[in-house]
Amino acid sequence: MYQKIILSLALNHGISEQAIQTARAMLTEGGQIIAVHVYEQYQGSSAVGISSEAMAKGLQNTKELLVSRVADADDLESVLLKGHSGFSITEYAEKINADCIIVGSHKPGLRDYFLGSTAARIVRHAPCSVHVLR
């Protein structure tokens, strides 16, 4: 079905077996699954008082966590992006010519009644098909 699938990961939730199995089922033979996590750096006033060393250590810890989360899945490639989750994932999908993005959606609040904010942004702006998992 799809040749290049981005599997969007929120590392604080882990990598769900459902998401991996969905990606594998949708992949054509010889295709590629790319597990992507977006590292959102502290911005503005929240970054005040955080040393550059602490920020670098946070980034390194995130890289290591991403690699360990996909270590058991030989057919997944991992990529760490920096920036805003919704924007970064859609820009990366366009850059690599992805066919599909698989993204999870948390239980919505009043503001994002139908989808989580990241999932909603990806659905609205993705240059390819999007599969949303609850």
C-alpha positions as CSV (number, residue, x, y, z in Angstrom):
1,M,0.0,0.0,0.0
2,Y,2.7,2.5,1.1
3,Q,6.4,2.6,0.3
4,K,7.6,5.1,2.9
5,I,5.7,5.4,6.2
6,I,6.5,7.8,9.1
7,L,5.6,6.4,12.5
8,S,5.2,9.4,14.8
9,L,6.4,8.6,18.3
10,A,5.8,10.3,21.7
11,L,8.5,8.8,23.7
12,N,6.7,9.4,27.0
13,H,4.0,7.0,25.8
14,G,6.4,4.4,24.4
15,I,6.0,2.7,21.1
16,S,2.8,0.8,20.8
17,E,2.7,-2.6,19.2
18,Q,-0.5,-1.6,17.6
19,A,1.3,1.3,15.8
20,I,4.1,-0.9,14.6
21,Q,1.7,-3.7,13.4
22,T,-0.4,-1.1,11.6
23,A,2.7,0.3,9.8
24,R,3.9,-3.2,8.8
25,A,0.5,-4.1,7.5
26,M,0.3,-1.0,5.3
27,L,3.9,-1.3,4.0
28,T,4.6,-2.6,0.5
29,E,7.4,-5.1,0.1
30,G,10.7,-3.4,0.2
31,G,9.2,-0.3,1.8
32,Q,10.6,1.7,4.7
33,I,9.1,2.6,8.2
34,I,10.7,5.6,9.8
35,A,10.0,6.0,13.6
36,V,10.1,9.8,14.2
37,H,10.2,11.7,17.5
38,V,10.3,15.5,17.7
39,Y,12.4,17.0,20.4
40,E,10.8,20.3,21.4
41,Q,13.4,22.5,23.0
42,Y,12.4,25.0,25.8
43,Q,11.5,28.4,24.3
44,G,11.2,31.9,25.6
45,S,10.9,32.4,29.4
46,S,10.8,28.7,30.1
47,A,14.4,28.4,28.8
48,V,15.7,31.1,31.2
49,G,17.9,29.5,33.9
50,I,18.4,26.3,31.9
51,S,22.1,25.9,31.0
52,S,23.2,25.0,27.5
53,E,24.8,21.9,29.1
54,A,21.5,20.8,30.5
55,M,19.8,21.4,27.2
56,A,22.4,19.3,25.4
57,K,22.1,16.5,28.0
58,G,18.3,16.5,27.5
59,L,18.7,16.2,23.7
60,Q,21.3,13.3,24.2
61,N,19.0,11.5,26.6
62,T,16.1,11.8,24.1
63,K,18.3,10.4,21.3
64,E,19.3,7.4,23.5
65,L,15.7,6.8,24.5
66,L,14.5,6.8,20.8
67,V,17.2,4.4,19.8
68,S,16.4,2.0,22.7
69,R,12.6,2.2,21.9
70,V,13.1,0.9,18.4
71,A,16.0,-1.4,19.1
72,D,13.9,-4.6,19.1
73,A,12.3,-3.7,15.7
74,D,14.9,-4.4,13.0
75,D,12.7,-3.0,10.3
76,L,12.3,0.5,11.8
77,E,14.7,3.3,11.2
78,S,14.7,6.1,13.9
79,V,14.9,9.8,13.2
80,L,15.0,12.6,15.8
81,L,13.8,16.0,14.7
82,K,13.9,19.3,16.5
83,G,11.1,21.8,16.6
84,H,7.3,21.8,16.9
85,S,5.9,18.3,16.6
86,G,3.1,19.0,14.0
87,F,5.2,21.3,11.8
88,S,8.4,19.2,12.0
89,I,6.7,16.0,11.1
90,T,4.8,17.4,8.1
91,E,7.9,19.2,6.8
92,Y,9.9,16.0,7.2
93,A,7.3,14.0,5.4
94,E,7.4,16.4,2.5
95,K,11.2,16.4,2.5
96,I,11.5,12.6,2.2
97,N,8.5,12.1,0.0
98,A,6.6,10.0,2.6
99,D,3.4,8.2,1.5
100,C,1.8,8.0,4.9
101,I,2.1,9.3,8.4
102,I,0.8,7.2,11.3
103,V,0.1,9.3,14.4
104,G,-1.5,8.6,17.7
105,S,-4.2,10.8,19.2
106,H,-4.6,11.1,23.0
107,K,-8.0,11.5,24.7
108,P,-8.9,15.0,23.6
109,G,-9.8,18.0,25.8
110,L,-12.4,20.6,25.0
111,R,-10.0,22.6,22.8
112,D,-9.1,19.6,20.6
113,Y,-12.3,17.8,20.8
114,F,-11.8,15.3,18.0
115,L,-8.0,15.0,17.8
116,G,-5.0,15.9,19.8
117,S,-3.3,19.1,18.7
118,T,-0.3,17.4,17.1
119,A,-2.5,14.9,15.3
120,A,-4.9,17.6,14.2
121,R,-2.1,19.7,12.8
122,I,-0.6,16.7,10.9
123,V,-4.0,15.8,9.4
124,R,-4.5,19.4,8.2
125,H,-1.1,20.0,6.8
126,A,0.4,16.7,5.7
127,P,1.5,16.3,2.1
128,C,0.5,12.6,2.2
129,S,-2.1,10.2,3.7
130,V,-2.4,10.2,7.5
131,H,-3.6,7.3,9.6
132,V,-4.7,8.3,13.1
133,L,-4.6,5.7,15.9
134,R,-6.6,6.1,19.1
